[in-house]
Amino acid sequence: MMKDATQRLIVRWIHMVFSIPILGYIYSPFEEIPKYAARVRFVVVPVMLLSGLWMWKGHIVRRFIWKIGQTRRSSETTRIRSGQELEATNSNESIGTY
């Protein structure tokens, strides 16, 4: 797992690098815009939005993902325990204890 500072640095650089095509899209001559349009709309803007949201509210997303993982792990543990109890109950019935 990488350090939080390293992760922030990487996301920050991704955000800055992907902002460059938007500047070209805005300040380029009108005839050049169709060359950039699809790339900017479908790649650059979503990456910028996701990296910006991650820098802004990433701590909440990480906490949410961590809670989901904890819930899954605890439910799997419960299922395993219940399965073991079920197997023990079935084995007692097969012995013939009536």
MMTF fields as JSON, N, C-alpha, C and O atoms, coordinates in Angstrom:
{
  "mmtfVersion": "1.0.0",
  "mmtfProducer": "UNKNOWN",
  "numBonds": 391,
  "numAtoms": 392,
  "numGroups": 98,
  "numChains": 1,
  "numModels": 1,
  "chainsPerModel": [1],
  "groupsPerChain": [98],
  "chainIdList": ["A"],
  "bondAtomList": [4, 2, 8, 6, 12, 10, 16, 14, 20, 18, 24, 22, 28, 26, 32, 30, 36, 34, 40, 38, 44, 42, 48, 46, 52, 50, 56, 54, 60, 58, 64, 62, 68, 66, 72, 70, 76, 74, 80, 78, 84, 82, 88, 86, 92, 90, 96, 94, 100, 98, 104, 102, 108, 106, 112, 110, 116, 114, 120, 118, 124, 122, 128, 126, 132, 130, 136, 134, 140, 138, 144, 142, 148, 146, 152, 150, 156, 154, 160, 158, 164, 162, 168, 166, 172, 170, 176, 174, 180, 178, 184, 182, 188, 186, 192, 190, 196, 194, 200, 198, 204, 202, 208, 206, 212, 210, 216, 214, 220, 218, 224, 222, 228, 226, 232, 230, 236, 234, 240, 238, 244, 242, 248, 246, 252, 250, 256, 254, 260, 258, 264, 262, 268, 266, 272, 270, 276, 274, 280, 278, 284, 282, 288, 286, 292, 290, 296, 294, 300, 298, 304, 302, 308, 306, 312, 310, 316, 314, 320, 318, 324, 322, 328, 326, 332, 330, 336, 334, 340, 338, 344, 342, 348, 346, 352, 350, 356, 354, 360, 358, 364, 362, 368, 366, 372, 370, 376, 374, 380, 378, 384, 382, 388, 386],
  "bondOrderList": [1, 1, 1, 1, 1, 1, 1, 1, 1, 1, 1, 1, 1, 1, 1, 1, 1, 1, 1, 1, 1, 1, 1, 1, 1, 1, 1, 1, 1, 1, 1, 1, 1, 1, 1, 1, 1, 1, 1, 1, 1, 1, 1, 1, 1, 1, 1, 1, 1, 1, 1, 1, 1, 1, 1, 1, 1, 1, 1, 1, 1, 1, 1, 1, 1, 1, 1, 1, 1, 1, 1, 1, 1, 1, 1, 1, 1, 1, 1, 1, 1, 1, 1, 1, 1, 1, 1, 1, 1, 1, 1, 1, 1, 1, 1, 1, 1],
  "groupList": [{"groupName": "MET", "atomNameList": ["N", "CA", "C", "O"], "elementList": ["N", "C", "C", "O"], "formalChargeList": [0, 0, 0, 0], "bondAtomList": [1, 0, 2, 1, 3, 2], "bondOrderList": [1, 1, 2], "singleLetterCode": "M", "chemCompType": "L-PEPTIDE LINKING"}, {"groupName": "LYS", "atomNameList": ["N", "CA", "C", "O"], "elementList": ["N", "C", "C", "O"], "formalChargeList": [0, 0, 0, 0], "bondAtomList": [1, 0, 2, 1, 3, 2], "bondOrderList": [1, 1, 2], "singleLetterCode": "K", "chemCompType": "L-PEPTIDE LINKING"}, {"groupName": "ASP", "atomNameList": ["N", "CA", "C", "O"], "elementList": ["N", "C", "C", "O"], "formalChargeList": [0, 0, 0, 0], "bondAtomList": [1, 0, 2, 1, 3, 2], "bondOrderList": [1, 1, 2], "singleLetterCode": "D", "chemCompType": "L-PEPTIDE LINKING"}, {"groupName": "ALA", "atomNameList": ["N", "CA", "C", "O"], "elementList": ["N", "C", "C", "O"], "formalChargeList": [0, 0, 0, 0], "bondAtomList": [1, 0, 2, 1, 3, 2], "bondOrderList": [1, 1, 2], "singleLetterCode": "A", "chemCompType": "L-PEPTIDE LINKING"}, {"groupName": "THR", "atomNameList": ["N", "CA", "C", "O"], "elementList": ["N", "C", "C", "O"], "formalChargeList": [0, 0, 0, 0], "bondAtomList": [1, 0, 2, 1, 3, 2], "bondOrderList": [1, 1, 2], "singleLetterCode": "T", "chemCompType": "L-PEPTIDE LINKING"}, {"groupName": "GLN", "atomNameList": ["N", "CA", "C", "O"], "elementList": ["N", "C", "C", "O"], "formalChargeList": [0, 0, 0, 0], "bondAtomList": [1, 0, 2, 1, 3, 2], "bondOrderList": [1, 1, 2], "singleLetterCode": "Q", "chemCompType": "L-PEPTIDE LINKING"}, {"groupName": "ARG", "atomNameList": ["N", "CA", "C", "O"], "elementList": ["N", "C", "C", "O"], "formalChargeList": [0, 0, 0, 0], "bondAtomList": [1, 0, 2, 1, 3, 2], "bondOrderList": [1, 1, 2], "singleLetterCode": "R", "chemCompType": "L-PEPTIDE LINKING"}, {"groupName": "LEU", "atomNameList": ["N", "CA", "C", "O"], "elementList": ["N", "C", "C", "O"], "formalChargeList": [0, 0, 0, 0], "bondAtomList": [1, 0, 2, 1, 3, 2], "bondOrderList": [1, 1, 2], "singleLetterCode": "L", "chemCompType": "L-PEPTIDE LINKING"}, {"groupName": "ILE", "atomNameList": ["N", "CA", "C", "O"], "elementList": ["N", "C", "C", "O"], "formalChargeList": [0, 0, 0, 0], "bondAtomList": [1, 0, 2, 1, 3, 2], "bondOrderList": [1, 1, 2], "singleLetterCode": "I", "chemCompType": "L-PEPTIDE LINKING"}, {"groupName": "VAL", "atomNameList": ["N", "CA", "C", "O"], "elementList": ["N", "C", "C", "O"], "formalChargeList": [0, 0, 0, 0], "bondAtomList": [1, 0, 2, 1, 3, 2], "bondOrderList": [1, 1, 2], "singleLetterCode": "V", "chemCompType": "L-PEPTIDE LINKING"}, {"groupName": "TRP", "atomNameList": ["N", "CA", "C", "O"], "elementList": ["N", "C", "C", "O"], "formalChargeList": [0, 0, 0, 0], "bondAtomList": [1, 0, 2, 1, 3, 2], "bondOrderList": [1, 1, 2], "singleLetterCode": "W", "chemCompType": "L-PEPTIDE LINKING"}, {"groupName": "HIS", "atomNameList": ["N", "CA", "C", "O"], "elementList": ["N", "C", "C", "O"], "formalChargeList": [0, 0, 0, 0], "bondAtomList": [1, 0, 2, 1, 3, 2], "bondOrderList": [1, 1, 2], "singleLetterCode": "H", "chemCompType": "L-PEPTIDE LINKING"}, {"groupName": "PHE", "atomNameList": ["N", "CA", "C", "O"], "elementList": ["N", "C", "C", "O"], "formalChargeList": [0, 0, 0, 0], "bondAtomList": [1, 0, 2, 1, 3, 2], "bondOrderList": [1, 1, 2], "singleLetterCode": "F", "chemCompType": "L-PEPTIDE LINKING"}, {"groupName": "SER", "atomNameList": ["N", "CA", "C", "O"], "elementList": ["N", "C", "C", "O"], "formalChargeList": [0, 0, 0, 0], "bondAtomList": [1, 0, 2, 1, 3, 2], "bondOrderList": [1, 1, 2], "singleLetterCode": "S", "chemCompType": "L-PEPTIDE LINKING"}, {"groupName": "PRO", "atomNameList": ["N", "CA", "C", "O"], "elementList": ["N", "C", "C", "O"], "formalChargeList": [0, 0, 0, 0], "bondAtomList": [1, 0, 2, 1, 3, 2], "bondOrderList": [1, 1, 2], "singleLetterCode": "P", "chemCompType": "L-PEPTIDE LINKING"}, {"groupName": "GLY", "atomNameList": ["N", "CA", "C", "O"], "elementList": ["N", "C", "C", "O"], "formalChargeList": [0, 0, 0, 0], "bondAtomList": [1, 0, 2, 1, 3, 2], "bondOrderList": [1, 1, 2], "singleLetterCode": "G", "chemCompType": "PEPTIDE LINKING"}, {"groupName": "TYR", "atomNameList": ["N", "CA", "C", "O"], "elementList": ["N", "C", "C", "O"], "formalChargeList": [0, 0, 0, 0], "bondAtomList": [1, 0, 2, 1, 3, 2], "bondOrderList": [1, 1, 2], "singleLetterCode": "Y", "chemCompType": "L-PEPTIDE LINKING"}, {"groupName": "GLU", "atomNameList": ["N", "CA", "C", "O"], "elementList": ["N", "C", "C", "O"], "formalChargeList": [0, 0, 0, 0], "bondAtomList": [1, 0, 2, 1, 3, 2], "bondOrderList": [1, 1, 2], "singleLetterCode": "E", "chemCompType": "L-PEPTIDE LINKING"}, {"groupName": "ASN", "atomNameList": ["N", "CA", "C", "O"], "elementList": ["N", "C", "C", "O"], "formalChargeList": [0, 0, 0, 0], "bondAtomList": [1, 0, 2, 1, 3, 2], "bondOrderList": [1, 1, 2], "singleLetterCode": "N", "chemCompType": "L-PEPTIDE LINKING"}],
  "groupTypeList": [0, 0, 1, 2, 3, 4, 5, 6, 7, 8, 9, 6, 10, 8, 11, 0, 9, 12, 13, 8, 14, 8, 7, 15, 16, 8, 16, 13, 14, 12, 17, 17, 8, 14, 1, 16, 3, 3, 6, 9, 6, 12, 9, 9, 9, 14, 9, 0, 7, 7, 13, 15, 7, 10, 0, 10, 1, 15, 11, 8, 9, 6, 6, 12, 8, 10, 1, 8, 15, 5, 4, 6, 6, 13, 13, 17, 4, 4, 6, 8, 6, 13, 15, 5, 17, 7, 17, 3, 4, 18, 13, 18, 17, 13, 8, 15, 4, 16],
  "groupIdList": [1, 2, 3, 4, 5, 6, 7, 8, 9, 10, 11, 12, 13, 14, 15, 16, 17, 18, 19, 20, 21, 22, 23, 24, 25, 26, 27, 28, 29, 30, 31, 32, 33, 34, 35, 36, 37, 38, 39, 40, 41, 42, 43, 44, 45, 46, 47, 48, 49, 50, 51, 52, 53, 54, 55, 56, 57, 58, 59, 60, 61, 62, 63, 64, 65, 66, 67, 68, 69, 70, 71, 72, 73, 74, 75, 76, 77, 78, 79, 80, 81, 82, 83, 84, 85, 86, 87, 88, 89, 90, 91, 92, 93, 94, 95, 96, 97, 98],
  "secStructList": [7, 7, 7, 2, 2, 2, 2, 2, 2, 2, 2, 2, 2, 2, 2, 2, 2, 2, 2, 2, 2, 2, 2, 2, 2, 2, 2, 1, 7, 4, 4, 4, 2, 2, 2, 2, 2, 2, 2, 0, 0, 0, 0, 0, 2, 2, 2, 2, 2, 2, 2, 2, 2, 2, 2, 2, 2, 2, 2, 2, 2, 2, 2, 2, 2, 2, 2, 2, 2, 2, 2, 2, 2, 2, 2, 2, 2, 2, 2, 2, 2, 2, 2, 2, 2, 2, 2, 2, 2, 2, 2, 2, 2, 2, 2, 6, 7, 7],
  "xCoordList": [0.844, 0.0, 0.886, 1.861, 0.549, 1.369, 0.934, -0.19, 1.854, 1.564, 0.519, 0.364, -0.19, -1.213, -0.608, -1.208, 0.579, 1.22, 1.568, 1.404, 2.042, 2.375, 1.12, 1.125, 0.063, -1.195, -1.738, -2.201, -1.684, -2.141, -1.313, -1.852, 0.002, 0.884, 0.549, 0.508, 0.312, -0.025, -1.349, -1.453, -2.358, -3.674, -3.598, -4.233, -2.828, -2.666, -2.021, -2.452, -0.993, -0.327, -1.238, -1.236, -2.004, -2.968, -3.945, -4.262, -4.418, -5.372, -4.752, -5.4, -3.506, -2.849, -2.549, -2.747, -2.074, -1.736, -2.988, -2.957, -4.077, -5.3, -6.003, -6.965, -5.538, -6.123, -5.526, -6.129, -4.382, -3.719, -4.561, -4.706, -5.121, -5.953, -7.198, -7.681, -7.71, -8.866, -8.464, -9.228, -7.284, -6.803, -6.658, -7.027, -6.126, -6.029, -7.394, -7.578, -8.334, -9.703, -10.334, -11.038, -10.09, -10.69, -10.016, -10.702, -8.696, -7.968, -7.564, -6.927, -7.904, -7.535, -8.497, -9.611, -8.067, -8.975, -10.205, -10.14, -11.298, -12.565, -12.466, -13.142, -11.64, -11.497, -10.815, -11.009, -10.027, -9.283, -10.104, -9.726, -11.188, -11.962, -12.481, -12.418, -12.988, -13.466, -12.398, -12.732, -11.124, -10.061, -9.976, -9.667, -10.247, -10.144, -11.443, -11.417, -12.563, -13.869, -14.111, -14.399, -14.004, -14.327, -13.377, -13.796, -12.109, -11.116, -11.371, -11.315, -11.649, -11.873, -13.155, -13.176, -14.215, -15.509, -15.523, -16.078, -14.915, -15.074, -13.89, -14.009, -12.764, -11.605, -11.145, -11.085, -10.826, -10.195, -11.135, -10.754, -12.337, -13.265, -13.63, -13.606, -13.965, -14.239, -13.047, -13.216, -11.834, -10.655, -10.443, -10.111, -10.632, -10.5, -11.546, -11.238, -12.781, -13.837, -13.54, -13.656, -13.159, -12.885, -11.67, -11.694, -10.611, -9.435, -9.737, -9.267, -10.512, -10.888, -11.767, -11.566, -12.733, -13.579, -12.774, -13.015, -11.816, -10.986, -10.135, -9.969, -9.596, -8.807, -9.687, -9.25, -10.928, -11.822, -12.474, -12.447, -13.058, -13.825, -13.331, -14.092, -12.073, -11.539, -11.526, -11.692, -11.33, -11.31, -12.669, -12.728, -13.748, -15.083, -15.303, -15.878, -14.85, -14.995, -14.199, -14.687, -12.967, -12.156, -12.803, -12.788, -13.369, -14.042, -15.259, -15.51, -16.02, -17.192, -16.793, -17.423, -15.742, -15.264, -14.775, -15.016, -14.088, -13.595, -14.754, -14.687, -15.824, -16.975, -17.662, -18.094, -17.767, -18.366, -17.54, -18.093, -16.216, -15.345, -15.494, -15.511, -15.603, -15.792, -17.114, -17.183, -18.172, -19.484, -19.453, -20.015, -18.804, -18.718, -17.943, -18.339, -16.817, -16.013, -16.78, -16.697, -17.526, -18.278, -19.439, -19.753, -20.082, -21.181, -20.642, -21.305, -19.461, -18.864, -18.51, -18.706, -17.994, -17.663, -18.921, -18.915, -20.004, -21.272, -21.781, -22.255, -21.68, -22.126, -21.324, -21.882, -20.021, -19.176, -19.569, -19.692, -19.765, -20.148, -21.504, -21.694, -22.438, -23.76, -23.665, -24.351, -22.834, -22.65, -22.068, -22.472, -21.124, -20.544, -21.581, -21.636, -22.397, -23.438, -24.461, -24.965, -24.77, -25.712, -25.155, -25.884, -23.87, -23.253, -23.264, -23.51, -23.0, -23.014, -24.413, -24.573, -25.423, -26.798, -27.146, -27.779, -26.745, -27.02, -26.289, -26.835, -25.076, -24.345, -24.989, -24.965, -25.566, -26.256, -27.513, -27.855, -28.189, -29.401, -29.067, -29.829, -27.897, -27.55, -27.094, -27.124, -26.674, -26.229, -27.423, -27.298, -28.557, -29.737, -30.143, -30.706, -29.882, -30.279, -31.704, -31.955, -32.641, -34.066, -34.62, -35.804],
  "yCoordList": [-1.177, 0.0, 1.236, 1.311, 2.192, 3.392, 4.399, 4.361, 5.297, 6.312, 7.285, 7.45, 7.923, 8.897, 10.075, 10.577, 10.521, 11.652, 11.308, 12.135, 10.098, 9.664, 9.569, 9.974, 9.043, 8.93, 10.312, 10.52, 11.257, 12.623, 13.264, 13.946, 13.046, 13.61, 13.06, 13.811, 11.761, 11.139, 11.664, 12.013, 11.721, 12.201, 13.672, 14.091, 14.447, 15.875, 16.055, 16.908, 15.261, 15.365, 14.892, 15.479, 13.851, 13.408, 14.531, 14.797, 15.185, 16.282, 17.436, 17.999, 17.781, 18.889, 18.543, 19.371, 17.325, 16.932, 16.875, 17.282, 16.377, 16.297, 17.636, 17.743, 18.657, 19.99, 20.681, 21.616, 20.254, 20.887, 20.778, 21.785, 19.618, 19.563, 20.457, 20.942, 20.675, 21.565, 22.993, 23.711, 23.406, 24.736, 24.847, 25.861, 23.809, 23.804, 23.839, 24.483, 23.159, 23.144, 24.525, 24.951, 25.212, 26.537, 27.59, 28.4, 27.594, 28.683, 28.377, 29.218, 27.217, 26.925, 27.621, 27.979, 27.813, 28.401, 27.507, 26.296, 28.105, 27.405, 26.211, 25.203, 26.311, 25.223, 23.994, 22.878, 24.189, 23.091, 22.328, 21.221, 22.883, 22.284, 20.88, 20.016, 20.604, 19.231, 18.146, 16.996, 18.501, 17.52, 17.119, 15.969, 18.051, 17.803, 17.323, 16.722, 17.575, 17.472, 16.107, 16.046, 15.032, 13.708, 13.326, 12.811, 13.584, 13.24, 14.019, 13.459, 15.307, 16.127, 15.717, 15.609, 15.489, 15.158, 13.797, 13.649, 12.794, 11.425, 10.871, 9.821, 11.559, 11.073, 12.112, 11.834, 13.294, 14.297, 14.781, 14.796, 15.171, 15.707, 14.649, 14.97, 13.408, 12.422, 12.156, 12.007, 12.096, 11.877, 13.065, 12.885, 14.271, 15.461, 15.469, 15.789, 15.116, 15.089, 14.058, 14.349, 12.861, 11.803, 12.127, 11.9, 12.658, 12.997, 14.169, 14.191, 15.145, 16.264, 15.823, 16.252, 14.973, 14.449, 13.613, 13.658, 12.849, 12.028, 12.911, 12.611, 14.011, 14.913, 15.612, 15.876, 15.911, 16.659, 15.771, 16.102, 14.65, 13.793, 12.349, 11.439, 12.137, 10.776, 10.101, 8.884, 10.877, 10.291, 9.688, 8.671, 10.29, 9.744, 8.471, 7.505, 8.466, 7.275, 6.118, 4.989, 6.401, 5.343, 4.789, 3.577, 5.65, 5.203, 4.349, 3.338, 4.756, 3.998, 2.621, 1.624, 2.558, 1.275, 0.392, -0.815, 0.991, 0.228, -0.363, -1.516, 0.419, -0.076, -1.217, -2.189, -1.107, -2.183, -3.453, -4.542, -3.316, -4.474, -5.108, -6.333, -4.292, -4.818, -5.561, -6.623, -5.007, -5.639, -6.977, -7.958, -7.026, -8.287, -9.33, -10.494, -8.9, -9.865, -10.425, -11.619, -9.571, -10.057, -10.961, -11.931, -10.648, -11.505, -12.843, -13.866, -12.865, -14.133, -14.981, -16.196, -14.35, -15.078, -15.667, -16.807, -14.892, -15.378, -16.55, -17.544, -16.429, -17.521, -18.784, -19.88, -18.641, -19.813, -20.465, -21.687, -19.651, -20.2, -20.889, -21.97, -20.26, -20.867, -22.172, -23.139, -22.213, -23.434, -24.541, -25.697, -24.208, -25.217, -25.731, -26.93, -24.842, -25.272, -26.139, -27.107, -25.797, -26.577, -27.976, -28.962, -28.067, -29.368, -30.199, -31.404, -29.56, -30.287, -30.792, -31.906, -29.99, -30.414, -31.584, -32.539, -31.532, -32.628, -33.9, -34.992, -33.792, -34.979, -35.635, -36.861, -34.862, -35.433, -36.179, -37.213, -35.67, -36.319, -37.632, -38.596, -37.658, -38.873, -39.988, -41.158, -39.645, -40.652, -41.473, -42.654, -40.83, -41.553, -41.223, -42.074, -40.049, -39.668, -39.158, -37.968, -40.086, -39.719, -39.924, -39.674],
  "zCoordList": [0.0, 0.0, 0.0, 0.749, -0.832, -0.891, 0.166, 0.665, 0.491, 1.492, 0.955, -0.254, 1.878, 1.483, 0.731, -0.219, 1.146, 0.476, -0.974, -1.871, -1.192, -2.553, -3.407, -4.569, -2.843, -3.578, -3.943, -5.064, -3.001, -3.288, -4.387, -5.259, -4.349, -5.369, -6.755, -7.73, -6.842, -8.128, -8.66, -9.836, -7.805, -8.241, -8.64, -9.607, -7.899, -8.218, -9.589, -10.365, -9.898, -11.191, -12.327, -13.409, -12.085, -13.102, -13.398, -14.558, -12.358, -12.517, -13.319, -14.202, -13.009, -13.72, -15.18, -16.069, -15.424, -16.799, -17.67, -18.832, -17.118, -17.905, -18.062, -18.823, -17.352, -17.561, -18.78, -19.306, -19.232, -20.383, -21.66, -22.352, -22.012, -23.217, -23.13, -24.153, -21.933, -21.81, -22.16, -22.805, -21.746, -22.123, -23.642, -24.234, -24.259, -25.722, -26.377, -27.41, -25.789, -26.316, -26.226, -27.142, -25.145, -24.95, -25.819, -26.443, -25.871, -26.535, -27.969, -28.603, -28.507, -29.89, -30.851, -30.469, -32.094, -33.084, -33.283, -33.076, -33.677, -33.815, -34.764, -34.556, -35.797, -36.772, -36.164, -36.646, -35.124, -34.5, -33.451, -33.069, -32.995, -31.899, -32.222, -31.347, -33.426, -33.681, -33.5, -33.217, -33.66, -33.437, -31.966, -31.652, -31.077, -29.64, -29.005, -27.931, -29.641, -28.988, -28.338, -27.142, -29.082, -28.533, -27.403, -26.367, -27.618, -26.596, -25.306, -24.211, -25.445, -24.256, -23.556, -22.33, -24.296, -23.68, -23.009, -21.921, -23.649, -23.177, -22.384, -21.753, -22.408, -21.659, -20.637, -19.439, -21.114, -20.262, -19.158, -17.987, -19.51, -18.505, -17.449, -16.26, -17.823, -16.76, -15.842, -14.632, -16.416, -15.575, -14.646, -13.475, -15.159, -14.313, -13.199, -12.051, -13.548, -12.53, -11.444, -10.254, -11.859, -10.874, -10.004, -8.795, -10.616, -9.807, -8.886, -7.749, -9.351, -8.494, -7.328, -6.192, -7.614, -6.542, -5.551, -4.344, -6.075, -5.19, -4.273, -3.091, -4.832, -3.985, -2.959, -1.84, -3.338, -2.47, -1.414, -0.229, -1.83, -0.923, -0.896, -0.568, -1.235, -1.265, 0.085, 0.174, 1.141, 2.481, 2.832, 3.523, 2.373, 2.632, 1.82, 2.322, 0.571, -0.28, 0.31, 0.371, 0.744, 1.346, 2.603, 2.818, 3.436, 4.656, 4.317, 4.972, 3.291, 2.861, 2.356, 2.707, 1.528, 1.005, 2.154, 2.154, 3.135, 4.271, 5.063, 5.489, 5.265, 6.008, 5.263, 5.883, 3.937, 3.145, 3.29, 3.442, 3.242, 3.406, 4.769, 4.887, 5.799, 7.151, 7.257, 7.876, 6.654, 6.695, 5.977, 6.466, 4.824, 4.069, 4.843, 4.907, 5.44, 6.182, 7.367, 7.656, 8.054, 9.212, 8.784, 9.474, 7.643, 7.184, 6.688, 6.863, 6.073, 5.645, 6.859, 6.849, 7.893, 9.111, 9.723, 10.189, 9.722, 10.267, 9.443, 9.992, 8.105, 7.243, 7.489, 7.516, 7.667, 7.9, 9.225, 9.307, 10.253, 11.552, 11.472, 12.029, 10.778, 10.629, 9.854, 10.185, 8.839, 8.068, 8.909, 8.78, 9.771, 10.647, 11.629, 11.904, 12.155, 13.075, 12.363, 12.933, 11.118, 10.34, 10.081, 10.189, 9.741, 9.515, 10.8, 10.758, 11.931, 13.204, 13.513, 14.014, 13.221, 13.448, 12.549, 13.0, 11.287, 10.364, 10.763, 10.601, 11.278, 11.677, 12.89, 12.996, 13.809, 14.969, 14.524, 15.097, 13.522, 13.037, 12.338, 12.407, 11.653, 10.928, 11.859, 11.478, 13.071, 14.018, 14.504, 14.83, 14.541, 14.955, 16.374, 17.062, 16.818, 18.169, 18.146, 17.953, 18.348, 18.365, 19.728, 19.957]
}
